[in-house]
Amino acid sequence: MLLGFNPVVVLFAEVIVQLYQTILHTESVRKLPRPVEWLMNTPSHHRVHHGSNPKYLDKNYAGIFIIWDRMFGTFEEEQEEVVYGLVRPIESINPFVAFLHGFYRVGKDFWTIRGAKNKIGVLFGPPGWKPKGETTPTEPAE
């Protein structure tokens, strides 16, 4: 709107996007026809986005068009049952803890890990990134 777009058009677009995002959060729809699955983000693709299965981590970021994930290598088709949740669950129902736990874990890992390269890996790597053969301070050793 600050750039001159009509507020009614902006509101209409936002309502459409939010409705579409709401529809994606269903387990009632398994798969849609192949052309739709190839181009659009579908409930099947979005379930993968919420999965904690190792093969589903950092996948399917699309809001509407899944073609972007296909182009950038972040697409993963739903092939196995999705396990919802976090890789390392939090032990609290406090909403502030739930909101801030990711920042806390990354910050703790960043400040305690040695080496600039490793610190960059913690900040920009995938969830739970660690140097090969090491555990991060917030992750138990295997």
N, CA, C and O atoms as a DFTB+ gen file, in Angstrom:
568 C
 N C O
     1  1       0.824      -1.177       0.000
     2  2       0.000       0.000       0.000
     3  2       0.876       1.253       0.000
     4  3       0.514       2.270      -0.592
     5  1       2.030       1.175       0.667
     6  2       2.941       2.321       0.686
     7  2       3.491       2.627      -0.702
     8  3       3.925       3.748      -0.968
     9  1       3.473       1.632      -1.586
    10  2       3.952       1.838      -2.947
    11  2       2.839       2.278      -3.896
    12  3       3.072       2.464      -5.090
    13  1       1.628       2.443      -3.359
    14  2       0.535       2.937      -4.180
    15  2      -0.485       1.890      -4.593
    16  3      -1.410       2.198      -5.345
    17  1      -0.334       0.647      -4.114
    18  2      -1.326      -0.367      -4.456
    19  2      -2.627      -0.083      -3.718
    20  3      -2.621       0.403      -2.587
    21  1      -3.718      -0.387      -4.358
    22  2      -5.033      -0.179      -3.776
    23  2      -5.185      -1.070      -2.541
    24  3      -4.984      -2.280      -2.644
    25  1      -5.532      -0.514      -1.377
    26  2      -5.679      -1.312      -0.159
    27  2      -6.691      -2.450      -0.291
    28  3      -6.519      -3.501       0.326
    29  1      -7.722      -2.257      -1.072
    30  2      -8.724      -3.308      -1.267
    31  2      -8.100      -4.492      -2.013
    32  3      -8.369      -5.646      -1.679
    33  1      -7.274      -4.211      -3.011
    34  2      -6.595      -5.267      -3.762
    35  2      -5.617      -6.006      -2.858
    36  3      -5.540      -7.233      -2.907
    37  1      -4.872      -5.280      -2.037
    38  2      -3.920      -5.894      -1.113
    39  2      -4.666      -6.786      -0.127
    40  3      -4.240      -7.913       0.125
    41  1      -5.763      -6.305       0.430
    42  2      -6.557      -7.101       1.367
    43  2      -7.105      -8.354       0.692
    44  3      -7.061      -9.439       1.272
    45  1      -7.616      -8.215      -0.515
    46  2      -8.145      -9.359      -1.259
    47  2      -7.060     -10.410      -1.498
    48  3      -7.295     -11.602      -1.302
    49  1      -5.874      -9.969      -1.921
    50  2      -4.766     -10.895      -2.163
    51  2      -4.374     -11.608      -0.877
    52  3      -4.125     -12.814      -0.889
    53  1      -4.315     -10.878       0.230
    54  2      -3.948     -11.489       1.518
    55  2      -4.986     -12.510       1.963
    56  3      -4.624     -13.560       2.495
    57  1      -6.248     -12.229       1.760
    58  2      -7.313     -13.176       2.119
    59  2      -7.181     -14.451       1.289
    60  3      -7.314     -15.553       1.821
    61  1      -6.924     -14.310      -0.001
    62  2      -6.757     -15.478      -0.876
    63  2      -5.574     -16.322      -0.420
    64  3      -5.682     -17.546      -0.335
    65  1      -4.451     -15.683      -0.128
    66  2      -3.256     -16.419       0.315
    67  2      -3.532     -17.139       1.622
    68  3      -3.161     -18.303       1.770
    69  1      -4.167     -16.480       2.565
    70  2      -4.436     -17.114       3.866
    71  2      -5.432     -18.265       3.738
    72  3      -5.292     -19.277       4.424
    73  1      -6.408     -18.129       2.895
    74  2      -7.346     -19.230       2.655
    75  2      -6.620     -20.431       2.039
    76  3      -6.836     -21.574       2.441
    77  1      -5.763     -20.154       1.065
    78  2      -4.999     -21.223       0.422
    79  2      -4.106     -21.929       1.437
    80  3      -4.023     -23.158       1.444
    81  1      -3.436     -21.157       2.296
    82  2      -2.565     -21.742       3.312
    83  2      -3.368     -22.589       4.297
    84  3      -2.882     -23.624       4.755
    85  1      -4.576     -22.170       4.626
    86  2      -5.428     -22.937       5.530
    87  2      -5.802     -24.272       4.902
    88  3      -5.792     -25.301       5.576
    89  1      -6.128     -24.259       3.632
    90  2      -6.499     -25.496       2.931
    91  2      -5.324     -26.479       2.898
    92  3      -5.535     -27.691       2.918
    93  1      -4.104     -25.973       2.848
    94  2      -2.934     -26.859       2.804
    95  2      -2.767     -27.679       4.079
    96  3      -2.122     -28.727       4.052
    97  1      -3.327     -27.230       5.180
    98  2      -3.139     -27.903       6.467
    99  2      -4.244     -28.928       6.721
   100  3      -4.974     -28.835       7.708
   101  1      -4.356     -29.894       5.830
   102  2      -5.340     -30.959       6.001
   103  2      -4.700     -32.302       5.719
   104  3      -3.768     -32.410       4.923
   105  1      -5.207     -33.309       6.375
   106  2      -4.793     -34.675       6.061
   107  2      -5.898     -35.405       5.296
   108  3      -5.750     -36.577       4.950
   109  1      -6.991     -34.715       5.037
   110  2      -8.114     -35.320       4.319
   111  2      -7.801     -35.531       2.847
   112  3      -8.323     -36.456       2.223
   113  1      -6.950     -34.677       2.290
   114  2      -6.594     -34.761       0.878
   115  2      -5.250     -35.455       0.773
   116  3      -4.254     -34.966       1.307
   117  1      -5.210     -36.597       0.086
   118  2      -3.947     -37.326      -0.055
   119  2      -3.126     -36.741      -1.205
   120  3      -2.142     -36.042      -0.964
   121  1      -3.512     -37.014      -2.436
   122  2      -2.796     -36.510      -3.625
   123  2      -3.819     -35.910      -4.580
   124  3      -4.968     -36.344      -4.646
   125  1      -3.373     -34.909      -5.310
   126  2      -4.202     -34.280      -6.339
   127  2      -3.687     -34.742      -7.705
   128  3      -2.649     -35.399      -7.773
   129  1      -4.396     -34.409      -8.800
   130  2      -3.928     -34.823     -10.131
   131  2      -2.485     -34.367     -10.389
   132  3      -2.061     -33.314      -9.912
   133  1      -1.749     -35.170     -11.143
   134  2      -0.316     -34.955     -11.375
   135  2       0.043     -33.529     -11.829
   136  3       1.011     -32.973     -11.309
   137  1      -0.689     -32.908     -12.776
   138  2      -0.307     -31.542     -13.171
   139  2      -0.400     -30.545     -12.008
   140  3       0.415     -29.629     -11.902
   141  1      -1.385     -30.731     -11.153
   142  2      -1.536     -29.849      -9.992
   143  2      -0.397     -30.088      -9.018
   144  3       0.184     -29.135      -8.500
   145  1      -0.066     -31.358      -8.760
   146  2       1.024     -31.709      -7.843
   147  2       2.373     -31.192      -8.354
   148  3       3.253     -30.867      -7.557
   149  1       2.535     -31.115      -9.663
   150  2       3.810     -30.674     -10.221
   151  2       4.013     -29.173     -10.049
   152  3       5.137     -28.725      -9.819
   153  1       2.945     -28.394     -10.158
   154  2       3.043     -26.941     -10.180
   155  2       2.707     -26.273      -8.845
   156  3       3.374     -25.322      -8.438
   157  1       1.684     -26.769      -8.175
   158  2       1.152     -26.093      -6.996
   159  2       1.602     -26.770      -5.701
   160  3       1.867     -27.971      -5.672
   161  1       1.681     -25.983      -4.643
   162  2       1.866     -26.544      -3.315
   163  2       0.543     -27.194      -2.928
   164  3      -0.506     -26.554      -2.999
   165  1       0.584     -28.443      -2.525
   166  2      -0.620     -29.198      -2.193
   167  2      -0.534     -29.655      -0.741
   168  3       0.530     -29.561      -0.129
   169  1      -1.642     -30.150      -0.178
   170  2      -1.564     -30.673       1.187
   171  2      -0.478     -31.741       1.361
   172  3       0.172     -31.797       2.405
   173  1      -0.281     -32.579       0.356
   174  2       0.762     -33.606       0.430
   175  2       2.146     -32.972       0.552
   176  3       2.952     -33.391       1.383
   177  1       2.418     -31.968      -0.270
   178  2       3.716     -31.290      -0.223
   179  2       3.895     -30.544       1.100
   180  3       4.990     -30.508       1.661
   181  1       2.808     -29.954       1.589
   182  2       2.923     -29.153       2.805
   183  2       3.111     -30.021       4.051
   184  3       3.742     -29.592       5.017
   185  1       2.571     -31.228       4.031
   186  2       2.822     -32.144       5.154
   187  2       4.315     -32.411       5.279
   188  3       4.849     -32.458       6.387
   189  1       4.986     -32.585       4.154
   190  2       6.437     -32.807       4.157
   191  2       7.135     -31.630       4.838
   192  3       8.074     -31.828       5.608
   193  1       6.683     -30.416       4.561
   194  2       7.278     -29.218       5.148
   195  2       7.257     -29.266       6.680
   196  3       8.180     -28.772       7.326
   197  1       6.224     -29.850       7.253
   198  2       6.087     -29.913       8.712
   199  2       6.698     -31.166       9.319
   200  3       6.633     -31.351      10.534
   201  1       7.291     -32.030       8.503
   202  2       7.817     -33.293       9.005
   203  2       9.173     -33.178       9.671
   204  3       9.979     -32.311       9.334
   205  1       9.412     -34.077      10.629
   206  2      10.730     -34.155      11.259
   207  2      11.490     -35.392      10.782
   208  3      12.570     -35.691      11.292
   209  1      10.935     -36.108       9.809
   210  2      11.665     -37.222       9.203
   211  2      12.956     -36.662       8.596
   212  3      12.929     -35.586       7.997
   213  1      14.080     -37.364       8.736
   214  2      15.343     -36.835       8.191
   215  2      15.257     -36.441       6.718
   216  3      15.822     -35.420       6.326
   217  1      14.564     -37.226       5.896
   218  2      14.496     -36.899       4.470
   219  2      13.601     -35.695       4.187
   220  3      13.646     -35.139       3.090
   221  1      12.787     -35.287       5.162
   222  2      11.864     -34.168       4.962
   223  2      12.364     -32.847       5.557
   224  3      11.698     -31.821       5.417
   225  1      13.510     -32.859       6.208
   226  2      14.017     -31.631       6.823
   227  2      14.417     -30.614       5.759
   228  3      15.028     -30.964       4.749
   229  1      14.066     -29.365       5.996
   230  2      14.411     -28.258       5.091
   231  2      13.865     -28.464       3.681
   232  3      14.563     -28.214       2.699
   233  1      12.637     -28.912       3.585
   234  2      12.032     -29.159       2.276
   235  2      10.690     -28.438       2.152
   236  3      10.040     -28.114       3.146
   237  1      10.303     -28.200       0.920
   238  2       8.983     -27.696       0.533
   239  2       8.591     -26.406       1.256
   240  3       7.668     -26.389       2.069
   241  1       9.302     -25.343       0.946
   242  2       9.041     -24.035       1.531
   243  2       7.918     -23.274       0.821
   244  3       7.459     -22.250       1.326
   245  1       7.481     -23.745      -0.307
   246  2       6.551     -23.006      -1.161
   247  2       5.301     -22.564      -0.430
   248  3       4.790     -23.259       0.449
   249  1       4.820     -21.396      -0.812
   250  2       3.540     -20.918      -0.317
   251  2       2.432     -21.368      -1.244
   252  3       1.443     -21.950      -0.798
   253  1       2.587     -21.104      -2.525
   254  2       1.555     -21.461      -3.503
   255  2       2.128     -22.328      -4.617
   256  3       1.569     -23.382      -4.920
   257  1       3.231     -21.908      -5.232
   258  2       3.796     -22.644      -6.361
   259  2       5.004     -23.474      -5.924
   260  3       6.031     -22.915      -5.540
   261  1       4.889     -24.798      -5.980
   262  2       5.967     -25.703      -5.568
   263  2       7.093     -25.709      -6.604
   264  3       8.164     -26.262      -6.355
   265  1       6.855     -25.105      -7.746
   266  2       7.870     -25.072      -8.796
   267  2       9.157     -24.414      -8.302
   268  3      10.239     -24.764      -8.773
   269  1       9.064     -23.468      -7.361
   270  2      10.266     -22.811      -6.828
   271  2      11.121     -23.814      -6.061
   272  3      12.346     -23.799      -6.179
   273  1      10.492     -24.681      -5.279
   274  2      11.253     -25.706      -4.568
   275  2      11.898     -26.670      -5.555
   276  3      13.026     -27.116      -5.342
   277  1      11.202     -26.987      -6.612
   278  2      11.783     -27.868      -7.632
   279  2      13.011     -27.208      -8.258
   280  3      14.020     -27.874      -8.491
   281  1      12.934     -25.911      -8.529
   282  2      14.039     -25.191      -9.157
   283  2      15.258     -25.086      -8.239
   284  3      16.393     -25.163      -8.707
   285  1      15.030     -24.912      -6.938
   286  2      16.132     -24.677      -6.012
   287  2      16.556     -25.919      -5.228
   288  3      17.369     -25.825      -4.309
   289  1      16.007     -27.085      -5.588
   290  2      16.446     -28.333      -4.977
   291  2      15.941     -28.572      -3.569
   292  3      16.510     -29.386      -2.842
   293  1      14.886     -27.881      -3.167
   294  2      14.335     -28.087      -1.830
   295  2      13.012     -28.845      -1.863
   296  3      12.282     -28.863      -0.873
   297  1      12.701     -29.470      -2.995
   298  2      11.454     -30.225      -3.109
   299  2      11.661     -31.678      -2.691
   300  3      12.669     -32.299      -3.030
   301  1      10.698     -32.202      -1.956
   302  2      10.679     -33.624      -1.600
   303  2       9.233     -34.090      -1.656
   304  3       8.354     -33.501      -1.027
   305  1       8.996     -35.148      -2.413
   306  2       7.652     -35.707      -2.505
   307  2       7.349     -36.532      -1.262
   308  3       8.237     -37.171      -0.698
   309  1       6.101     -36.514      -0.843
   310  2       5.673     -37.317       0.311
   311  2       5.670     -38.786      -0.095
   312  3       4.871     -39.205      -0.932
   313  1       6.572     -39.568       0.507
   314  2       6.673     -40.980       0.165
   315  2       6.460     -41.883       1.371
   316  3       6.067     -43.040       1.221
   317  1       6.714     -41.369       2.550
   318  2       6.515     -42.143       3.769
   319  2       5.677     -41.307       4.721
   320  3       5.544     -40.097       4.539
   321  1       5.118     -41.941       5.726
   322  2       4.278     -41.221       6.668
   323  2       5.078     -40.102       7.341
   324  3       6.214     -40.303       7.769
   325  1       4.470     -38.939       7.423
   326  2       5.135     -37.776       7.992
   327  2       5.055     -37.844       9.517
   328  3       3.989     -38.062      10.094
   329  1       6.211     -37.651      10.151
   330  2       6.270     -37.529      11.604
   331  2       6.334     -36.043      11.895
   332  3       7.334     -35.391      11.593
   333  1       5.274     -35.502      12.480
   334  2       5.215     -34.075      12.756
   335  2       5.994     -33.739      14.024
   336  3       6.066     -34.538      14.958
   337  1       6.566     -32.556      14.034
   338  2       7.224     -32.087      15.238
   339  2       8.645     -31.642      14.993
   340  3       9.090     -31.481      13.857
   341  1       9.345     -31.447      16.101
   342  2      10.717     -30.973      16.066
   343  2      11.682     -32.139      16.123
   344  3      11.365     -33.189      16.682
   345  1      12.849     -31.957      15.549
   346  2      13.885     -32.984      15.602
   347  2      14.300     -33.207      17.056
   348  3      14.459     -34.345      17.497
   349  1      14.472     -32.122      17.785
   350  2      14.771     -32.186      19.222
   351  2      13.614     -31.508      19.952
   352  3      13.593     -30.283      20.066
   353  1      12.652     -32.288      20.449
   354  2      11.469     -31.697      21.079
   355  2      11.824     -30.823      22.286
   356  3      12.843     -31.030      22.945
   357  1      10.969     -29.855      22.555
   358  2      11.138     -29.030      23.737
   359  2      10.304     -29.636      24.861
   360  3       9.283     -30.277      24.610
   361  1      10.737     -29.432      26.077
   362  2      10.073     -30.020      27.233
   363  2       9.252     -28.965      27.972
   364  3       9.350     -28.854      29.194
   365  1       8.451     -28.197      27.253
   366  2       7.677     -27.140      27.886
   367  2       6.442     -26.851      27.053
   368  3       6.431     -27.037      25.836
   369  1       5.402     -26.391      27.736
   370  2       4.214     -25.918      27.021
   371  2       4.092     -24.396      27.133
   372  3       3.097     -23.812      26.703
   373  1       5.106     -23.766      27.710
   374  2       5.147     -22.322      27.839
   375  2       5.286     -21.707      26.448
   376  3       6.229     -22.045      25.732
   377  1       4.376     -20.813      26.040
   378  2       4.453     -20.248      24.681
   379  2       5.721     -19.443      24.422
   380  3       6.204     -19.402      23.291
   381  1       6.267     -18.799      25.458
   382  2       7.503     -18.036      25.276
   383  2       8.679     -18.981      25.028
   384  3       9.533     -18.709      24.185
   385  1       8.716     -20.082      25.761
   386  2       9.758     -21.093      25.544
   387  2       9.615     -21.672      24.142
   388  3      10.607     -21.841      23.433
   389  1       8.376     -21.976      23.740
   390  2       8.137     -22.540      22.405
   391  2       8.604     -21.590      21.319
   392  3       9.174     -22.025      20.319
   393  1       8.369     -20.298      21.502
   394  2       8.767     -19.317      20.496
   395  2      10.281     -19.102      20.476
   396  3      10.875     -18.967      19.406
   397  1      10.901     -19.070      21.645
   398  2      12.309     -18.686      21.736
   399  2      13.298     -19.840      21.765
   400  3      14.505     -19.605      21.703
   401  1      12.823     -21.092      21.859
   402  2      13.757     -22.215      22.024
   403  2      14.750     -22.334      20.871
   404  3      15.908     -22.684      21.097
   405  1      14.326     -22.053      19.649
   406  2      15.223     -22.155      18.492
   407  2      16.360     -21.154      18.583
   408  3      17.515     -21.487      18.317
   409  1      16.026     -19.915      18.962
   410  2      17.061     -18.890      19.128
   411  2      18.028     -19.287      20.245
   412  3      19.241     -19.121      20.116
   413  1      17.481     -19.812      21.339
   414  2      18.313     -20.229      22.475
   415  2      19.289     -21.326      22.052
   416  3      20.481     -21.243      22.348
   417  1      18.791     -22.345      21.366
   418  2      19.649     -23.468      20.968
   419  2      20.737     -23.037      19.997
   420  3      21.898     -23.421      20.143
   421  1      20.360     -22.238      19.007
   422  2      21.362     -21.762      18.045
   423  2      22.386     -20.880      18.747
   424  3      23.588     -21.006      18.510
   425  1      21.911     -19.991      19.608
   426  2      22.832     -19.112      20.336
   427  2      23.790     -19.888      21.213
   428  3      24.984     -19.590      21.248
   429  1      23.279     -20.883      21.922
   430  2      24.137     -21.697      22.793
   431  2      25.174     -22.459      21.969
   432  3      26.350     -22.504      22.328
   433  1      24.731     -23.052      20.873
   434  2      25.660     -23.768      20.000
   435  2      26.709     -22.814      19.425
   436  3      27.892     -23.147      19.367
   437  1      26.272     -21.637      19.006
   438  2      27.187     -20.654      18.412
   439  2      28.263     -20.237      19.408
   440  3      29.443     -20.201      19.057
   441  1      27.883     -19.927      20.629
   442  2      28.841     -19.414      21.607
   443  2      29.768     -20.489      22.151
   444  3      30.860     -20.174      22.624
   445  1      29.357     -21.755      22.095
   446  2      30.193     -22.801      22.688
   447  2      31.016     -23.588      21.675
   448  3      31.965     -24.273      22.057
   449  1      30.676     -23.506      20.402
   450  2      31.426     -24.269      19.400
   451  2      32.696     -23.498      19.028
   452  3      32.694     -22.267      19.009
   453  1      33.745     -24.204      18.742
   454  2      35.032     -23.575      18.419
   455  2      35.199     -23.379      16.917
   456  3      34.747     -24.198      16.118
   457  1      35.847     -22.296      16.550
   458  2      36.204     -22.051      15.155
   459  2      35.172     -21.232      14.403
   460  3      33.970     -21.481      14.496
   461  1      35.658     -20.255      13.660
   462  2      34.771     -19.376      12.894
   463  2      33.963     -20.151      11.857
   464  3      32.781     -19.876      11.652
   465  1      34.606     -21.122      11.201
   466  2      33.909     -21.915      10.185
   467  2      32.750     -22.688      10.815
   468  3      31.672     -22.784      10.228
   469  1      32.971     -23.234      12.000
   470  2      31.917     -23.968      12.688
   471  2      30.796     -23.040      13.154
   472  3      29.623     -23.412      13.106
   473  1      31.150     -21.839      13.602
   474  2      30.135     -20.871      14.010
   475  2      29.244     -20.492      12.819
   476  3      28.027     -20.367      12.957
   477  1      29.862     -20.314      11.663
   478  2      29.080     -20.018      10.457
   479  2      28.184     -21.201      10.112
   480  3      27.038     -21.017       9.701
   481  1      28.703     -22.417      10.278
   482  2      27.894     -23.614      10.032
   483  2      26.680     -23.686      10.935
   484  3      25.595     -24.062      10.492
   485  1      26.854     -23.326      12.206
   486  2      25.731     -23.327      13.152
   487  2      24.678     -22.319      12.719
   488  3      23.482     -22.604      12.785
   489  1      25.116     -21.128      12.272
   490  2      24.168     -20.078      11.894
   491  2      23.464     -20.348      10.572
   492  3      22.271     -20.077      10.434
   493  1      24.208     -20.888       9.588
   494  2      23.645     -20.995       8.247
   495  2      23.434     -22.423       7.761
   496  3      22.919     -22.623       6.661
   497  1      23.818     -23.411       8.548
   498  2      23.623     -24.800       8.172
   499  2      22.205     -25.262       8.462
   500  3      21.392     -24.489       8.969
   501  1      21.903     -26.500       8.147
   502  2      20.576     -27.042       8.427
   503  2      20.349     -27.191       9.928
   504  3      21.297     -27.071      10.705
   505  1      19.116     -27.449      10.351
   506  2      18.847     -27.592      11.784
   507  2      19.756     -28.646      12.413
   508  3      19.911     -29.745      11.879
   509  1      20.351     -28.300      13.549
   510  2      21.211     -29.243      14.257
   511  2      22.563     -29.455      13.610
   512  3      23.233     -30.443      13.909
   513  1      22.991     -28.546      12.720
   514  2      24.285     -28.708      12.049
   515  2      25.396     -28.839      13.080
   516  3      25.378     -28.187      14.124
   517  1      26.345     -29.681      12.773
   518  2      27.536     -29.849      13.613
   519  2      28.663     -30.352      12.734
   520  3      28.411     -30.953      11.689
   521  1      29.913     -30.115      13.142
   522  2      31.032     -30.669      12.374
   523  2      30.976     -32.189      12.405
   524  3      30.477     -32.766      13.372
   525  1      31.467     -32.834      11.387
   526  2      31.435     -34.290      11.313
   527  2      32.076     -34.906      12.553
   528  3      33.169     -34.520      12.968
   529  1      31.367     -35.876      13.134
   530  2      31.891     -36.607      14.280
   531  2      31.738     -35.909      15.611
   532  3      32.222     -36.418      16.623
   533  1      31.080     -34.753      15.650
   534  2      30.911     -34.032      16.907
   535  2      29.431     -33.856      17.189
   536  3      28.597     -33.962      16.290
   537  1      29.113     -33.583      18.455
   538  2      27.742     -33.207      18.826
   539  2      27.758     -31.744      19.219
   540  3      28.782     -31.209      19.645
   541  1      26.610     -31.106      19.070
   542  2      26.505     -29.724      19.505
   543  2      26.169     -29.722      20.993
   544  3      25.672     -30.723      21.509
   545  1      26.431     -28.620      21.690
   546  2      26.193     -28.581      23.125
   547  2      24.760     -28.858      23.529
   548  3      24.522     -29.334      24.639
   549  1      23.786     -28.572      22.655
   550  2      22.389     -28.801      23.028
   551  2      21.888     -30.144      22.518
   552  3      20.687     -30.410      22.550
   553  1      22.798     -30.992      22.049
   554  2      22.400     -32.304      21.534
   555  2      23.183     -33.376      22.279
   556  3      24.406     -33.289      22.392
   557  1      22.479     -34.393      22.789
   558  2      23.202     -35.452      23.485
   559  2      24.056     -36.274      22.538
   560  3      23.716     -36.430      21.365
   561  1      25.161     -36.799      23.041
   562  2      26.018     -37.667      22.232
   563  2      25.290     -38.979      21.978
   564  3      24.520     -39.444      22.818
   565  1      25.538     -39.570      20.817
   566  2      24.884     -40.839      20.473
   567  2      25.680     -42.011      20.970
   568  3      25.279     -43.158      20.770
